[in-house]
């Protein structure tokens, strides 16, 4: 597959987006089977009593699973 056959990514690094199950910020995107795949760091919930080391969850989503945040 050639990257040239893909359109430009719909979302950019650092952009806040929403998806079923939550919201987060795009960390990275890459071409994947005629579409784009995005690594998204989910927004953090309240800090637990034991503290926090870093982001709770980073997930891989495809472009069709993501919407712009309305915040």
N, CA, C and O atoms as a CHARMM CRD file, in Angstrom:
* protein
*
  284
    1    1 UNK  N      0.84100  -1.17800   0.00000 PROA 1      0.00000
    2    1 UNK  CA     0.00000   0.00000   0.00000 PROA 1      0.00000
    3    1 UNK  C      0.88700   1.24300   0.00000 PROA 1      0.00000
    4    1 UNK  O      1.87900   1.31400   0.72600 PROA 1      0.00000
    5    2 UNK  N      0.53000   2.17500  -0.79000 PROA 2      0.00000
    6    2 UNK  CA     1.26400   3.42700  -0.86600 PROA 2      0.00000
    7    2 UNK  C      0.55100   4.49200  -0.03100 PROA 2      0.00000
    8    2 UNK  O     -0.67200   4.62200  -0.08200 PROA 2      0.00000
    9    3 UNK  N      1.33100   5.24300   0.73100 PROA 3      0.00000
   10    3 UNK  CA     0.75300   6.32000   1.53100 PROA 3      0.00000
   11    3 UNK  C      0.10800   7.35300   0.62700 PROA 3      0.00000
   12    3 UNK  O     -0.83800   8.02500   1.03600 PROA 3      0.00000
   13    4 UNK  N      0.59800   7.48900  -0.58200 PROA 4      0.00000
   14    4 UNK  CA     0.04600   8.47500  -1.51900 PROA 4      0.00000
   15    4 UNK  C     -1.40900   8.19300  -1.86900 PROA 4      0.00000
   16    4 UNK  O     -2.13100   9.10700  -2.26600 PROA 4      0.00000
   17    5 UNK  N     -1.86100   6.92600  -1.72900 PROA 5      0.00000
   18    5 UNK  CA    -3.24200   6.58800  -2.06000 PROA 5      0.00000
   19    5 UNK  C     -4.21300   7.01900  -0.95500 PROA 5      0.00000
   20    5 UNK  O     -5.42600   6.99600  -1.16200 PROA 5      0.00000
   21    6 UNK  N     -3.70300   7.40600   0.19800 PROA 6      0.00000
   22    6 UNK  CA    -4.54500   7.86000   1.30500 PROA 6      0.00000
   23    6 UNK  C     -4.77300   9.36400   1.23300 PROA 6      0.00000
   24    6 UNK  O     -3.98100  10.10800   0.65500 PROA 6      0.00000
   25    7 UNK  N     -5.85900   9.78100   1.82500 PROA 7      0.00000
   26    7 UNK  CA    -6.08800  11.20900   1.99200 PROA 7      0.00000
   27    7 UNK  C     -5.25700  11.67500   3.18500 PROA 7      0.00000
   28    7 UNK  O     -4.64500  10.86200   3.87700 PROA 7      0.00000
   29    8 UNK  N     -5.24000  12.96900   3.41700 PROA 8      0.00000
   30    8 UNK  CA    -4.51700  13.47800   4.58100 PROA 8      0.00000
   31    8 UNK  C     -5.30100  13.09500   5.84000 PROA 8      0.00000
   32    8 UNK  O     -6.51700  12.92200   5.76800 PROA 8      0.00000
   33    9 UNK  N     -4.63400  12.96000   6.99100 PROA 9      0.00000
   34    9 UNK  CA    -5.36200  12.59300   8.21000 PROA 9      0.00000
   35    9 UNK  C     -6.39200  13.65500   8.58700 PROA 9      0.00000
   36    9 UNK  O     -6.15700  14.85100   8.41200 PROA 9      0.00000
   37   10 UNK  N     -7.51700  13.21300   9.10000 PROA 10     0.00000
   38   10 UNK  CA    -8.59800  14.11900   9.49400 PROA 10     0.00000
   39   10 UNK  C     -8.27600  14.83000  10.81200 PROA 10     0.00000
   40   10 UNK  O     -8.72900  15.95200  11.04100 PROA 10     0.00000
   41   11 UNK  N     -7.49200  14.17700  11.67800 PROA 11     0.00000
   42   11 UNK  CA    -7.16800  14.72000  12.99300 PROA 11     0.00000
   43   11 UNK  C     -5.66100  14.89900  13.11800 PROA 11     0.00000
   44   11 UNK  O     -4.88700  14.22200  12.44100 PROA 11     0.00000
   45   12 UNK  N     -5.24800  15.82400  13.99700 PROA 12     0.00000
   46   12 UNK  CA    -3.82700  16.16100  14.16200 PROA 12     0.00000
   47   12 UNK  C     -3.32000  15.82300  15.55200 PROA 12     0.00000
   48   12 UNK  O     -4.09200  15.71900  16.50500 PROA 12     0.00000
   49   13 UNK  N     -2.00700  15.65400  15.65000 PROA 13     0.00000
   50   13 UNK  CA    -1.36900  15.41600  16.93200 PROA 13     0.00000
   51   13 UNK  C     -1.68200  16.57100  17.88400 PROA 13     0.00000
   52   13 UNK  O     -1.62200  17.73600  17.49100 PROA 13     0.00000
   53   14 UNK  N     -2.01400  16.24700  19.13200 PROA 14     0.00000
   54   14 UNK  CA    -2.33500  17.26200  20.12300 PROA 14     0.00000
   55   14 UNK  C     -3.78700  17.70000  20.12600 PROA 14     0.00000
   56   14 UNK  O     -4.19300  18.47700  20.99000 PROA 14     0.00000
   57   15 UNK  N     -4.57800  17.21900  19.17700 PROA 15     0.00000
   58   15 UNK  CA    -5.98500  17.61200  19.07600 PROA 15     0.00000
   59   15 UNK  C     -6.82700  16.80100  20.06400 PROA 15     0.00000
   60   15 UNK  O     -6.61900  15.59800  20.22000 PROA 15     0.00000
   61   16 UNK  N     -7.78100  17.46300  20.73300 PROA 16     0.00000
   62   16 UNK  CA    -8.69100  16.79000  21.65400 PROA 16     0.00000
   63   16 UNK  C     -9.86700  16.23900  20.86600 PROA 16     0.00000
   64   16 UNK  O    -10.49600  16.95700  20.08800 PROA 16     0.00000
   65   17 UNK  N    -10.16400  14.94500  21.07400 PROA 17     0.00000
   66   17 UNK  CA   -11.22500  14.27200  20.33100 PROA 17     0.00000
   67   17 UNK  C    -12.10800  13.47800  21.28400 PROA 17     0.00000
   68   17 UNK  O    -11.74500  13.25000  22.43700 PROA 17     0.00000
   69   18 UNK  N    -13.26500  13.06200  20.79300 PROA 18     0.00000
   70   18 UNK  CA   -14.18800  12.21900  21.53400 PROA 18     0.00000
   71   18 UNK  C    -14.39400  10.91900  20.77700 PROA 18     0.00000
   72   18 UNK  O    -14.19800  10.85500  19.56300 PROA 18     0.00000
   73   19 UNK  N    -14.79100   9.87900  21.50800 PROA 19     0.00000
   74   19 UNK  CA   -15.07500   8.57700  20.92400 PROA 19     0.00000
   75   19 UNK  C    -16.02000   7.85500  21.87000 PROA 19     0.00000
   76   19 UNK  O    -16.19600   8.27600  23.01400 PROA 19     0.00000
   77   20 UNK  N    -16.62400   6.78200  21.40900 PROA 20     0.00000
   78   20 UNK  CA   -17.51800   6.02500  22.27400 PROA 20     0.00000
   79   20 UNK  C    -16.73400   5.54100  23.48200 PROA 20     0.00000
   80   20 UNK  O    -15.76500   4.79500  23.34400 PROA 20     0.00000
   81   21 UNK  N    -17.14800   5.96100  24.64600 PROA 21     0.00000
   82   21 UNK  CA   -16.47100   5.54000  25.86500 PROA 21     0.00000
   83   21 UNK  C    -15.58000   6.59000  26.48100 PROA 21     0.00000
   84   21 UNK  O    -15.03100   6.36300  27.55900 PROA 21     0.00000
   85   22 UNK  N    -15.41400   7.73500  25.83800 PROA 22     0.00000
   86   22 UNK  CA   -14.58400   8.75500  26.46400 PROA 22     0.00000
   87   22 UNK  C    -14.08100   9.83700  25.53600 PROA 22     0.00000
   88   22 UNK  O    -14.61900  10.06800  24.45400 PROA 22     0.00000
   89   23 UNK  N    -13.02900  10.49100  25.99900 PROA 23     0.00000
   90   23 UNK  CA   -12.39600  11.57400  25.24700 PROA 23     0.00000
   91   23 UNK  C    -10.91200  11.51100  25.52500 PROA 23     0.00000
   92   23 UNK  O    -10.47900  10.87400  26.48600 PROA 23     0.00000
   93   24 UNK  N    -10.13000  12.17200  24.68600 PROA 24     0.00000
   94   24 UNK  CA    -8.69000  12.18400  24.88600 PROA 24     0.00000
   95   24 UNK  C     -7.97900  13.06000  23.88300 PROA 24     0.00000
   96   24 UNK  O     -8.60200  13.81300  23.13400 PROA 24     0.00000
   97   25 UNK  N     -6.65300  12.94800  23.88000 PROA 25     0.00000
   98   25 UNK  CA    -5.81800  13.75700  22.99600 PROA 25     0.00000
   99   25 UNK  C     -5.01000  12.83800  22.09200 PROA 25     0.00000
  100   25 UNK  O     -4.46400  11.82900  22.53900 PROA 25     0.00000
  101   26 UNK  N     -4.94000  13.20100  20.81300 PROA 26     0.00000
  102   26 UNK  CA    -4.19100  12.40400  19.84400 PROA 26     0.00000
  103   26 UNK  C     -2.70000  12.57200  20.08400 PROA 26     0.00000
  104   26 UNK  O     -2.19400  13.69100  20.16900 PROA 26     0.00000
  105   27 UNK  N     -1.99700  11.43400  20.19300 PROA 27     0.00000
  106   27 UNK  CA    -0.56000  11.42300  20.41700 PROA 27     0.00000
  107   27 UNK  C      0.18400  11.21000  19.09500 PROA 27     0.00000
  108   27 UNK  O      1.22700  11.81700  18.85300 PROA 27     0.00000
  109   28 UNK  N     -0.37000  10.33600  18.24400 PROA 28     0.00000
  110   28 UNK  CA     0.31800   9.97000  16.99900 PROA 28     0.00000
  111   28 UNK  C     -0.69300   9.38800  16.02900 PROA 28     0.00000
  112   28 UNK  O     -1.69300   8.80500  16.44800 PROA 28     0.00000
  113   29 UNK  N     -0.44000   9.54300  14.72600 PROA 29     0.00000
  114   29 UNK  CA    -1.27900   8.88100  13.72800 PROA 29     0.00000
  115   29 UNK  C     -0.38700   8.21500  12.68500 PROA 29     0.00000
  116   29 UNK  O      0.74200   8.64200  12.44200 PROA 29     0.00000
  117   30 UNK  N     -0.92200   7.15800  12.07500 PROA 30     0.00000
  118   30 UNK  CA    -0.17600   6.44900  11.03700 PROA 30     0.00000
  119   30 UNK  C     -1.15800   5.79400  10.07400 PROA 30     0.00000
  120   30 UNK  O     -2.27600   5.46000  10.46400 PROA 30     0.00000
  121   31 UNK  N     -0.74900   5.60400   8.80600 PROA 31     0.00000
  122   31 UNK  CA    -1.63200   4.96500   7.82800 PROA 31     0.00000
  123   31 UNK  C     -1.84900   3.49600   8.18500 PROA 31     0.00000
  124   31 UNK  O     -0.94400   2.82000   8.67300 PROA 31     0.00000
  125   32 UNK  N     -3.08800   3.01100   7.92800 PROA 32     0.00000
  126   32 UNK  CA    -3.41300   1.62800   8.23700 PROA 32     0.00000
  127   32 UNK  C     -4.56400   1.16100   7.35700 PROA 32     0.00000
  128   32 UNK  O     -5.70200   1.58400   7.56000 PROA 32     0.00000
  129   33 UNK  N     -4.29200   0.30300   6.38900 PROA 33     0.00000
  130   33 UNK  CA    -5.31200  -0.31100   5.53100 PROA 33     0.00000
  131   33 UNK  C     -6.34000   0.67200   4.97900 PROA 33     0.00000
  132   33 UNK  O     -7.52500   0.57500   5.30000 PROA 33     0.00000
  133   34 UNK  N     -5.90700   1.59800   4.17100 PROA 34     0.00000
  134   34 UNK  CA    -6.76700   2.56200   3.48500 PROA 34     0.00000
  135   34 UNK  C     -7.41400   3.58900   4.41200 PROA 34     0.00000
  136   34 UNK  O     -8.34600   4.27800   3.99600 PROA 34     0.00000
  137   35 UNK  N     -6.95300   3.70800   5.64100 PROA 35     0.00000
  138   35 UNK  CA    -7.47000   4.69500   6.58500 PROA 35     0.00000
  139   35 UNK  C     -6.32900   5.12900   7.49400 PROA 35     0.00000
  140   35 UNK  O     -5.17400   4.78900   7.23700 PROA 35     0.00000
  141   36 UNK  N     -6.62800   5.86300   8.53800 PROA 36     0.00000
  142   36 UNK  CA    -5.61600   6.30400   9.49700 PROA 36     0.00000
  143   36 UNK  C     -5.90600   5.70100  10.86300 PROA 36     0.00000
  144   36 UNK  O     -7.06300   5.58500  11.26700 PROA 36     0.00000
  145   37 UNK  N     -4.85300   5.32100  11.56700 PROA 37     0.00000
  146   37 UNK  CA    -4.96200   4.83000  12.93900 PROA 37     0.00000
  147   37 UNK  C     -4.34500   5.88200  13.85800 PROA 37     0.00000
  148   37 UNK  O     -3.33600   6.49500  13.51100 PROA 37     0.00000
  149   38 UNK  N     -4.94500   6.09000  15.02000 PROA 38     0.00000
  150   38 UNK  CA    -4.51100   7.12900  15.95000 PROA 38     0.00000
  151   38 UNK  C     -4.26600   6.54000  17.33300 PROA 38     0.00000
  152   38 UNK  O     -5.06000   5.73000  17.81100 PROA 38     0.00000
  153   39 UNK  N     -3.17800   6.94000  17.97600 PROA 39     0.00000
  154   39 UNK  CA    -2.96300   6.64200  19.38900 PROA 39     0.00000
  155   39 UNK  C     -3.55500   7.79800  20.16900 PROA 39     0.00000
  156   39 UNK  O     -3.18200   8.95200  19.95700 PROA 39     0.00000
  157   40 UNK  N     -4.47800   7.49200  21.07200 PROA 40     0.00000
  158   40 UNK  CA    -5.18500   8.52400  21.82000 PROA 40     0.00000
  159   40 UNK  C     -4.98400   8.28300  23.32100 PROA 40     0.00000
  160   40 UNK  O     -5.26400   7.19500  23.82300 PROA 40     0.00000
  161   41 UNK  N     -4.49800   9.30500  24.02800 PROA 41     0.00000
  162   41 UNK  CA    -4.39300   9.25100  25.48200 PROA 41     0.00000
  163   41 UNK  C     -5.72500   9.70800  26.04900 PROA 41     0.00000
  164   41 UNK  O     -6.15900  10.83400  25.80700 PROA 41     0.00000
  165   42 UNK  N     -6.37200   8.82700  26.80500 PROA 42     0.00000
  166   42 UNK  CA    -7.66400   9.16800  27.38900 PROA 42     0.00000
  167   42 UNK  C     -7.49000  10.20400  28.49000 PROA 42     0.00000
  168   42 UNK  O     -6.44300  10.27900  29.13400 PROA 42     0.00000
  169   43 UNK  N     -8.54300  11.00700  28.69600 PROA 43     0.00000
  170   43 UNK  CA    -8.52900  11.98700  29.77500 PROA 43     0.00000
  171   43 UNK  C     -8.47400  11.25100  31.10200 PROA 43     0.00000
  172   43 UNK  O     -9.06000  10.17700  31.24400 PROA 43     0.00000
  173   44 UNK  N     -7.77700  11.81900  32.07000 PROA 44     0.00000
  174   44 UNK  CA    -7.65800  11.19500  33.37400 PROA 44     0.00000
  175   44 UNK  C     -8.85900  11.53700  34.24200 PROA 44     0.00000
  176   44 UNK  O     -9.40000  12.64100  34.17800 PROA 44     0.00000
  177   45 UNK  N     -9.26100  10.57400  35.04900 PROA 45     0.00000
  178   45 UNK  CA   -10.32900  10.78500  36.01300 PROA 45     0.00000
  179   45 UNK  C     -9.75400  11.43100  37.26600 PROA 45     0.00000
  180   45 UNK  O     -8.65300  11.98200  37.24200 PROA 45     0.00000
  181   46 UNK  N    -10.49600  11.36200  38.34500 PROA 46     0.00000
  182   46 UNK  CA   -10.01700  11.91800  39.60400 PROA 46     0.00000
  183   46 UNK  C     -8.78000  11.14800  40.07200 PROA 46     0.00000
  184   46 UNK  O     -8.65800   9.94700  39.83500 PROA 46     0.00000
  185   47 UNK  N     -7.86800  11.85400  40.73600 PROA 47     0.00000
  186   47 UNK  CA    -6.63900  11.21400  41.20600 PROA 47     0.00000
  187   47 UNK  C     -6.94100  10.22700  42.32500 PROA 47     0.00000
  188   47 UNK  O     -7.61900  10.57300  43.29200 PROA 47     0.00000
  189   48 UNK  N     -6.43500   8.98400  42.19900 PROA 48     0.00000
  190   48 UNK  CA    -6.67000   7.99400  43.24600 PROA 48     0.00000
  191   48 UNK  C     -5.85000   8.31100  44.50000 PROA 48     0.00000
  192   48 UNK  O     -4.90000   9.09200  44.44600 PROA 48     0.00000
  193   49 UNK  N     -6.22400   7.70200  45.62500 PROA 49     0.00000
  194   49 UNK  CA    -5.54300   7.93300  46.89300 PROA 49     0.00000
  195   49 UNK  C     -4.05600   7.58100  46.83200 PROA 49     0.00000
  196   49 UNK  O     -3.24100   8.22100  47.49600 PROA 49     0.00000
  197   50 UNK  N     -3.70400   6.57800  46.04900 PROA 50     0.00000
  198   50 UNK  CA    -2.30800   6.12700  45.98400 PROA 50     0.00000
  199   50 UNK  C     -1.46000   6.94800  45.02300 PROA 50     0.00000
  200   50 UNK  O     -0.26500   6.69200  44.87500 PROA 50     0.00000
  201   51 UNK  N     -2.06600   7.92900  44.37200 PROA 51     0.00000
  202   51 UNK  CA    -1.32900   8.77100  43.42500 PROA 51     0.00000
  203   51 UNK  C     -1.36200   8.21400  42.01800 PROA 51     0.00000
  204   51 UNK  O     -1.99900   7.19400  41.75400 PROA 51     0.00000
  205   52 UNK  N     -0.67700   8.88700  41.12600 PROA 52     0.00000
  206   52 UNK  CA    -0.69300   8.51400  39.71300 PROA 52     0.00000
  207   52 UNK  C      0.70700   8.67700  39.13700 PROA 52     0.00000
  208   52 UNK  O      1.41000   9.63000  39.47300 PROA 52     0.00000
  209   53 UNK  N      1.11300   7.75900  38.27800 PROA 53     0.00000
  210   53 UNK  CA     2.41900   7.83200  37.63800 PROA 53     0.00000
  211   53 UNK  C      2.33200   8.55000  36.29600 PROA 53     0.00000
  212   53 UNK  O      3.19800   9.36400  35.97600 PROA 53     0.00000
  213   54 UNK  N      1.30600   8.26100  35.51300 PROA 54     0.00000
  214   54 UNK  CA     1.16100   8.86000  34.18200 PROA 54     0.00000
  215   54 UNK  C     -0.25700   8.68300  33.68000 PROA 54     0.00000
  216   54 UNK  O     -1.18400   8.49200  34.46700 PROA 54     0.00000
  217   55 UNK  N     -0.42300   8.74700  32.36800 PROA 55     0.00000
  218   55 UNK  CA    -1.75300   8.57400  31.78700 PROA 55     0.00000
  219   55 UNK  C     -2.28900   7.19900  32.11100 PROA 55     0.00000
  220   55 UNK  O     -1.53300   6.22900  32.17500 PROA 55     0.00000
  221   56 UNK  N     -3.58800   7.11000  32.31500 PROA 56     0.00000
  222   56 UNK  CA    -4.21700   5.85100  32.68500 PROA 56     0.00000
  223   56 UNK  C     -4.29100   4.89100  31.49900 PROA 56     0.00000
  224   56 UNK  O     -4.01700   3.70000  31.64500 PROA 56     0.00000
  225   57 UNK  N     -4.65500   5.40000  30.34000 PROA 57     0.00000
  226   57 UNK  CA    -4.86200   4.52200  29.19800 PROA 57     0.00000
  227   57 UNK  C     -4.53200   5.23600  27.89200 PROA 57     0.00000
  228   57 UNK  O     -4.93600   6.37900  27.67900 PROA 57     0.00000
  229   58 UNK  N     -3.80000   4.55600  27.03000 PROA 58     0.00000
  230   58 UNK  CA    -3.59800   5.00900  25.65800 PROA 58     0.00000
  231   58 UNK  C     -4.19300   3.92900  24.76400 PROA 58     0.00000
  232   58 UNK  O     -3.85700   2.75300  24.89800 PROA 58     0.00000
  233   59 UNK  N     -5.07800   4.32700  23.85300 PROA 59     0.00000
  234   59 UNK  CA    -5.76300   3.35600  23.00800 PROA 59     0.00000
  235   59 UNK  C     -5.50400   3.64100  21.53000 PROA 59     0.00000
  236   59 UNK  O     -5.14400   4.75700  21.15400 PROA 59     0.00000
  237   60 UNK  N     -5.69200   2.62500  20.70700 PROA 60     0.00000
  238   60 UNK  CA    -5.55400   2.74000  19.26200 PROA 60     0.00000
  239   60 UNK  C     -6.94600   2.78900  18.65800 PROA 60     0.00000
  240   60 UNK  O     -7.74300   1.87000  18.85200 PROA 60     0.00000
  241   61 UNK  N     -7.24400   3.85900  17.92300 PROA 61     0.00000
  242   61 UNK  CA    -8.54700   4.02400  17.28400 PROA 61     0.00000
  243   61 UNK  C     -8.36400   4.32800  15.80700 PROA 61     0.00000
  244   61 UNK  O     -7.36400   4.91900  15.40100 PROA 61     0.00000
  245   62 UNK  N     -9.34200   3.91700  15.00800 PROA 62     0.00000
  246   62 UNK  CA    -9.34400   4.26200  13.59400 PROA 62     0.00000
  247   62 UNK  C    -10.13700   5.54800  13.39100 PROA 62     0.00000
  248   62 UNK  O    -10.96700   5.91500  14.22400 PROA 62     0.00000
  249   63 UNK  N     -9.87700   6.22400  12.28800 PROA 63     0.00000
  250   63 UNK  CA   -10.48100   7.52500  12.00600 PROA 63     0.00000
  251   63 UNK  C    -12.00800   7.49900  12.11100 PROA 63     0.00000
  252   63 UNK  O    -12.61600   8.47300  12.55500 PROA 63     0.00000
  253   64 UNK  N    -12.62600   6.39400  11.70500 PROA 64     0.00000
  254   64 UNK  CA   -14.08900   6.30400  11.73300 PROA 64     0.00000
  255   64 UNK  C    -14.64800   6.21900  13.15100 PROA 64     0.00000
  256   64 UNK  O    -15.84900   6.40600  13.34500 PROA 64     0.00000
  257   65 UNK  N    -13.80500   5.94100  14.14300 PROA 65     0.00000
  258   65 UNK  CA   -14.22700   5.82400  15.53500 PROA 65     0.00000
  259   65 UNK  C    -14.11000   7.11600  16.32500 PROA 65     0.00000
  260   65 UNK  O    -14.46000   7.14900  17.50500 PROA 65     0.00000
  261   66 UNK  N    -13.62100   8.19000  15.69000 PROA 66     0.00000
  262   66 UNK  CA   -13.28600   9.42100  16.38400 PROA 66     0.00000
  263   66 UNK  C    -14.15100  10.57300  15.88300 PROA 66     0.00000
  264   66 UNK  O    -14.50200  10.63400  14.70500 PROA 66     0.00000
  265   67 UNK  N    -14.49200  11.49000  16.79800 PROA 67     0.00000
  266   67 UNK  CA   -15.21000  12.72000  16.45500 PROA 67     0.00000
  267   67 UNK  C    -14.50400  13.89400  17.12500 PROA 67     0.00000
  268   67 UNK  O    -13.83000  13.72300  18.14100 PROA 67     0.00000
  269   68 UNK  N    -14.66100  15.07500  16.55700 PROA 68     0.00000
  270   68 UNK  CA   -14.06300  16.27200  17.19000 PROA 68     0.00000
  271   68 UNK  C    -14.72800  16.53000  18.52900 PROA 68     0.00000
  272   68 UNK  O    -15.93100  16.32500  18.69000 PROA 68     0.00000
  273   69 UNK  N    -13.93800  16.97700  19.47800 PROA 69     0.00000
  274   69 UNK  CA   -14.46200  17.32000  20.79000 PROA 69     0.00000
  275   69 UNK  C    -15.27600  18.59300  20.70000 PROA 69     0.00000
  276   69 UNK  O    -14.92200  19.50800  19.95600 PROA 69     0.00000
  277   70 UNK  N    -16.36600  18.66200  21.45100 PROA 70     0.00000
  278   70 UNK  CA   -17.22200  19.84300  21.44700 PROA 70     0.00000
  279   70 UNK  C    -16.91500  20.75000  22.63700 PROA 70     0.00000
  280   70 UNK  O    -17.65700  21.70200  22.87500 PROA 70     0.00000
  281   71 UNK  N    -15.86700  20.49200  23.37800 PROA 71     0.00000
  282   71 UNK  CA   -15.48500  21.29200  24.54900 PROA 71     0.00000
  283   71 UNK  C    -15.00500  22.64400  24.14100 PROA 71     0.00000
  284   71 UNK  O    -14.64200  23.45300  24.99400 PROA 71     0.00000
